[in-house]
Amino acid sequence: MSILDWSVLIGTLAFIVIYGMWKSRGDKDIEGFLLADKTMPWYVVGISIMATQASAITFLSAPGQAYTDGMRFVQFYFGLPIAMVILCVTFVPIFHKLNVFTAYEFLEKRFDLKTRALTAFLFLVQRGLACGLTIYAPSIILSSILGWNIYYTNLFMGGLVVIYTVAGGTKAVSITQMQQMAVIFIGMFIAAFMVVRLMPAELSFTQSLKVAGKMGKLNVTDFSFDLKNQYNVWSGLIGGLFLMLSYFGTDQSQVGRYLGGRSIGQSRLGLLFNGILKIPMQFSILLIGALLFVFYQFHQPPIHFNQVEVDKISQSSLSPQFRELEAKSEVIYQEKQVYLNGLVQAIKEGDEVKSEHWSALAKNKQEETNRIRTEVKSLMKQNDSAAETNDTNYIFLSFVMRFLPAGLIGLLIAVIFSASMSSTSSELNALASTTVVDIYKRMFRPEGSDQHYLKVSKFATVLWGIYAILVAMFANQMGSLIEAVNKLGSLFYGTILGIFVVAFYFKRIRGSVVFYAALLAEAIVAYCFYIDLTAFLWLNLIGCVSVVFISFLLSILVTKRLPDQQ
């Protein structure tokens, strides 16, 4: 990177961190540190919610996801607006009325301590691992592109976030997320503009979209019902609904954002703001990936986007075989240009028959390219069994580094850092909140002072930061990270949501019943995932329904055995 790029990168990040720490100075107690004294207006709540969800994984992996698999991933979010309405009506007023620090405090009042502890534990397990992935996402990619050792990159990213999260707590997280989202939106707009601008001069934006559609990359909706299909309208509306209900309604990294709202109305507006903007935002990010695919139809792409793995195979004894595959890929690319030119001309003429003919030929050539890429990956594995052969997460950054001018490269990398920092800080804050309030304060030191709990909260933030960095150090072979992080969440979210559904809507079910139901439900979800019974989004439905159904059955059995107890 140039000196200008480094200046933009360092200047952007320094401003965000220093501004957030300055604006959030003066937190004197645990409520200020964990809930920002409940003073956040709706727009800060809304942006903070969006920024927490929109991690670096979103901006690194989503364009690559669309490049390789089209835009069908956007269906994942179709249940989100419905979830926001349900949460505004039910969860938000209950949490505000109870005046809780975490979502799990309510469960002890409703059931018992062990149910609260189990739910908190399930959250801590999955969110701690996910926090490691949000650090790992930019670290692994930037370390290869910038030539940094990944261990140092992980330490830098994790350490930077820990510092300003500990210094400022929730207020620092929310305030810095305003600036981070501004940088992110500006950066992604510039990236989209540059992709279109660098298209061939004879190809307009509309024609680029038509080429993307003909090549199968604008597959936004799929109404077929197939439980094995990862992304269709039904998995998004139903499975996605349950995932979003659990994520926004029971995950402390999100609940903590709107618990900091100055009123129920402000928290509701923040959630609705997220529900309205999230799908267009995700659609736009995926569209960049689809346009990037079109761009690489007219600019020969690397045979593999992970340059570190390319360098390793190029310097190995298998280099001759690799060069041969590169030469084959070059020939296929040149042959495909004839078909693509025919496709573009047919689109300009409005000839649908010719468009279908030329696009079919171009797709065949693309399949040949994909087969060559598969052979390259096999060769990389043969050379190094630990090689990271899935390059989905490298596609967008490769474009940034190769084609954007000086200054913009630094800004786009600042986007990746900002997204990672905003998500990781929210997750660390939520992990600290749950650890202190639901575990430490409740089980070990119930009579401590506010100052004591504030110190313990900051110490817990540091410990979870270290844990997340360690997870990042050992995270690899994850494939598409945007899929990996949501698969991880789906293993736990359904069960957690089921516990809250029973708590809110089945008033006669009490005591230990839901605790054992949750354990059984989690076992069912794990088994379904192990045998690959269905696409991962449906696991959220399975987990939730299993908790409710088993709780209901156990409650009947307990009532029959102990008819005099309620």
Secondary structure, 3 states (H helix, E strand, C coil): CCHHHHHHHHHHHHHHHHHHHHHCCCCCCHHHHHHHHHCECHHHHHHHHHHHHCCHHHHHHHHHHHHHHCHHHHHHHCCHHHHHHHHHHCHHHHHHHHCCCCCCHHHHHHCCHHHHHHHHHHHHHHHHHHHHHHHHHHHHHHHHHHCCCHHHHHHHHHHHHHHHHHHHHHHHHHHHHHHHHHHHHHHHHHHHHHHHHCCCCCCCHHHHHHHHHHCCCCCCCCCCCCCCCCCCHHHHHHHHHHHHHHHHHHCHHHHHHHHCECCHHHHHHHHHHHHHHHHHHHHHHHHHHHHHHHHHHHCCCCCCCCHHHHHHHHCCCCHHHHHHHHHHHHHHHHHHHHHHHHHHHHHHHCCHHHHHHHHHHHHHHHHHHHHHHHHHHHHHHHHCCCCCCCCHHHHHHHHHHHHCCCCHHHHHHHHHHHHHHHHHHHHHHHHHHHHHHHHHHHHHCCCCCHHHHHHHHHHHHHHHHHHHHHHHHHCCCCCCHHHHHHHHHHCCHHHHHHHHHHHHHCCCCCCCHHHHHHHHHHHHHHHHHHCCCCCCCHHHHHHHHHHHHHHHHHHHHHHHHCCCCC
